[in-house]
Amino acid sequence: MLKLSDRKWNSFFLSDVFTISAGKRLTKADMDKGNIPFIGATDSNNGITNWISTPNASADKNVLGVNYNGSVVENFYHGYYCVFSDDVKRLHLKVVKDNKYILLFFKTVILQQKVKYTYGYKFNGHRMERQKILVPVDEQSNPDYAFMEEYIKEREEQLIQKYREYIGKNTQTGGGTETP
């Protein structure tokens, strides 16, 4: 079992690890109903605030969307094609190919910074670039992307196994929803 405590950690600026791209303003008046997820600065529904048919230059996929307005620092992995509001930045890894598991690891790391940003101290574009995050590193003191990926894959498999055990127990006992 992989353990976070067994790793050496170092801090990096977000801009050292990611290319950070802006979303694009799209007003309600310019939105047409459709089946493309529109990502806004919310803390729920994986960031989806609308479904549109009007893509723009912010269309992206396999990306981490990080709110810098609204529900600041909240972030979601988007493995699917979607369009981003101008209140959400798109983060792509610089050194390795974007990967669901690595991006999910960073989702939690970035979310650790949420307590710092309040009404009086905004998480603007410049602060996002200069925000330091703590990540596990390899022998050369570079972010250990392979460890991050394997760690999240292992956690996912553990959750799937727990779910299977739960379903198996409830199937054997008749679902546990007997009425008296």
CORSULLIN-V215848 format. One record per backbone hydrogen bond with DSSP energy under -0.5 kcal/mol. CO is the residue of the C=O (numbers start at 1). NH is the residue of the N-H. If there is no record, write none. Layout:
BEGIN
<<CO,NH> <CO,NH>>
END
This chain:
BEGIN
<<3,6> <4,7> <8,137> <10,135> <12,133> <13,16> <13,17> <14,17> <14,18> <17,94> <18,20> <19,21> <19,92> <21,90> <27,30> <28,31> <32,53> <35,37> <36,52> <37,39> <37,83> <38,40> <38,49> <38,50> <39,85> <40,42> <41,71> <44,47> <45,48> <47,40> <50,38> <51,34> <52,36> <53,55> <56,59> <60,82> <63,65> <63,78> <64,66> <64,91> <65,76> <66,89> <67,73> <70,72> <71,74> <74,67> <76,65> <77,79> <78,62> <78,63> <81,37> <82,60> <83,39> <84,24> <85,88> <87,68> <87,69> <88,23> <89,66> <89,91> <90,21> <90,92> <91,64> <92,19> <99,103> <100,104> <101,105> <102,106> <103,107> <104,108> <105,109> <106,110> <107,111> <108,112> <109,112> <110,113> <111,114> <113,116> <113,117> <114,117> <116,118> <118,121> <121,118> <122,124> <124,128> <125,129> <126,130> <127,131> <128,131> <129,15> <131,14> <133,12> <133,135> <135,10> <136,144> <138,141> <142,138> <143,145> <144,148> <145,149> <146,150> <147,151> <148,152> <149,153> <150,154> <151,155> <152,156> <153,157> <154,158> <155,159> <156,160> <157,161> <158,162> <159,163> <160,164> <161,165> <162,166> <163,167> <164,168> <165,169> <166,170> <167,171> <168,172> <169,173> <170,175> <171,174> <173,176> <174,177>>
END
